[in-house]
Amino acid sequence: MERKNTGIHPKTVRLNRFLAQAGVGSRRKNDELIRSGTVRINGKPVTELGVQVNPFRDQVTVGGKIVSAEARDLYILLNKPKDAITTLHDERGRHTVMEYVRIHRRVFPIGRLDRNTTGVLLFTTDGDLAHALMHPRQAISRVYRVTLERPMSDEDIKRLKRGVQLEDGLAKPRSVDVIQGSGRRKILLELLEGRNREVRRLMEKVGYDVRQLDRVGFAGITPLGLTRGQWRFLERDEVKHLKRIAGLES
């Protein structure tokens, strides 16, 4: 079947956002720089707000100095679609998440999501941050919306809250909540570990089949505003938040 690679991030971004990502200043401060006429794109002065720039093709200067995002680490959020393997390359030719995050720099995913799991998946060029976020001692929040084949009983919800013994140790969610209006078939589950297939194994242990699994939050980052397969650069405040909870705040 032919695969449609929809939802690819646009090649251009607003100039003030590009400048912010390159560390020039806040968006408001960058708007002031643009109005002042000190910003040029490919040698031409730009004074209008809302101008788009291609970060990988256009040359942007501020006061005669070249501004480049190439020298800075990149931080990306993908709303991962179903049937995409979390890997840079797949020897079997299967659909990978890298078919969605297409830029001119090499980024790698922070952790993994199963092929059929959708939702929040972060990418970066910052190896220190990726390693810190995946280390168990950081206890990074991972929130999942779990759709089951049948309603979950109160007893099984209590059982999950108490913790379930898996083959690799006790798994105890931080919170377990029934999503209202779902007929008790949808559960919001928060975990502080990143064990392999932990959610699915938890549900299997208490006797439920997972029909759909969607990660709706990772370290407080959500896919709000992104459809499946779309991605965006993280905002500066989001990156600062990630570094703070990872213990890398400078």
N, C-alpha and C positions, 0 to 999 in steps of 0.2 A: 504494500500500500504506500502511496506517495505521502511523504511527510511534509506538512506545511510548517514552515518556521515563522510563525506569526508572532507579533508582539515584541520584536527586536527594538531595543532602545534606540531612539532617534540619533542620527549621526551628529546633530548639532544641539547645543545647549545655550541658554541665555548667557550673554557675556558676563553679567555681574555674578552669576553662579560659577562660571568657569574661573573667574578671578578669585572667588572665595575658595574654591577647591584647590587652587594653586597657592593659597596662603597669602594673597595680597591684602585681604581685609574682609570685613563683613559685607553682606550684599548692599546694605544702606551706604556704607563707606565707598563701596565700588561704584554705586550709582553717582556719587558725588565726583569721583574720579572721571567717570565717563562724561558727565556734563561739563567738566572743566576742559575737556579736549586733550588730556594727556594720554589717553588710551588710543592706540592704533591697531587696526587689523590689516595685515599685509601691506603696511606702510601708509594706509589711509586713516586719517583721524575719524573717530566715531564719537558722536555726542548724543545720539538718540538712545534712549533706554529701550530694552526689549530686543536689541540686536542679537542674532544667533551667531554662534561660532562653532566651527568643527575643531575640537581639541587636538586632533591628530594631524590636521592638514593646514590649518590657518596659523600664521605667525602673529602673536599678540604681544605688543610692547606697552609698557607703562613708563612714561618719562624716558623713553629711549632704551629701556632695558627689557630684554625678552622675558616673557612670562611663560613657563612651561609646566604642564601637569606631569610630564614624563619623569621628573626628578622626585616626585612625591608619591607616597604609597596611595594605592587605590582601594576603596572600600565600596562594595556593591551588594545590593539586595536583589535577589531573584525570587519571584513567586513561582516556585518550581511546579511544572505540570506533571501529570501522571505519565508513566512509561518512559521516564528519562533516567538514565543511570548517572549516579554521582561519581564521575571519574573524568579525568582529562582526556583519555583515549580508551576505546574499547576494542580489543582485538577481534571480537566477534561481530563488529560492525553495528552494534546496537546504538540506539538513540541516546545521546549524552546531554548533560546540562550545558556543556560548552557550546552546543549548537544554538543556544539562546543568548549566552553572554559573549558577544562577538565584539572585541575591541582589539586595538593594535598592541596591547601589552599582555603578557602572560599573567593571569590571575589564577588562583586555585581556591577550591571550596573549603570553608571552615567546617570540618566534620562531614557527615554524610546523611543522606535521606534515602530510604529504600526506594526501589524503582517505582512502586505504586503509591508512595507517600508524597503528598503535595505540600506546598506552603513555603515558609521562610527558609531560605538557604543563603548564607552570606559567602562572599568571595573577597579575596584581598591579595595584595602583594606583600603585606606585612606579616612576615613569618612569626615574629615575636608575639603579636596579638593573637594570631591563629592558635599558636601553641598554648598561650595562657588561657584562652577561652575554652579550650578542649581539656584542660587539666582538671581532674576530679576535685581538687581542693578548692577551686573557685566556686563550685556549686552554682553553675549558670542555669537560670530558669529556662525551661523548654515547655511550652504550652501546646497541647494537642487537642483538636476536636475529633473525637472518635465516634464513628457511626457503626452501630452494632446490628446484627441480624434479628435481634429480639430485645425487648425491654430488659433493663438491668434491675434486679431486685434490691431492696434496701439492705438486705443481708450481705449481698455481694459488694455493694458500695462500701459498707462498713469493713468488709474484709480487705478491700483495696486500701482503705485508709489506715488499717492496722499494719499493712505490709504483707507482701507475698514472697515466699521463699522460692527463688529461681535457682537454676543450676549454678549460677555464678554469684549467688548471695542474695540477701534480702533486698527486695525492691519495695520502697515505701514512697508513694507519691506525696508531694507537698500538699496537694489539694485534689479533691475529686468532687465534681459538681455535675448534676444533671442539667442539661440545657432545657429550659422551659419550652413547652410546646412541641417537644420532639417525641412524645410518647415514651419517654425514658430510653429511647434508642440512641440518643446522642449524649456523650459524656465529655466534659471539659476536664482534662487531666494535666496537672503540672508536675514535671519531674525536674530533679536537680542533677541528673547524671546523663551521660550520653552512651549508654550501653547499646550494643548491637540488637536491633529489633526489640527493644525493651517493652514498648507499648503493646505490640502484638503478642509477645510472650506472656505479659501480664494478663491480657484478656483471655488468652488460651488457657491459662492456669485456673482462672475462675469460671471457665466454661462458656466463653463467648467467642463468636467469629467476628472479625473486623471486616466490615464491608467497605469502609472508607476511612482514611487517616490523613488528617491535614494539620500540619504544624502552623499554628496561628500566632506563635510568638517565640522568639529566641533572644534571650538577654534583653527583653523589653522592646525589641524591634518587631514590628508587625507588617504584614503585606498590604495594609490599607491603601487603597488607591491604585493597586496593581492588579491587572487580570492575570490569569495563568500564562506563564511564559514571558511576562514583561519584567524588566529590571530597571533599576535606577541607581545612581550614586548615592551613598549615604550623605546626609547633611553633616556639617561640622559638629553640631551638638551631639548627633548620634555617635559619631566616632569618639568624641570626648567621653561620652557615657560608657562606651564599650571599653575604652582604655582604663577608665576609673574602676569599673567592676572587675576588670582583669588584673588590677594591681599594677598597671603600667603608667598611671597618671604622672606626668612630669611636673 
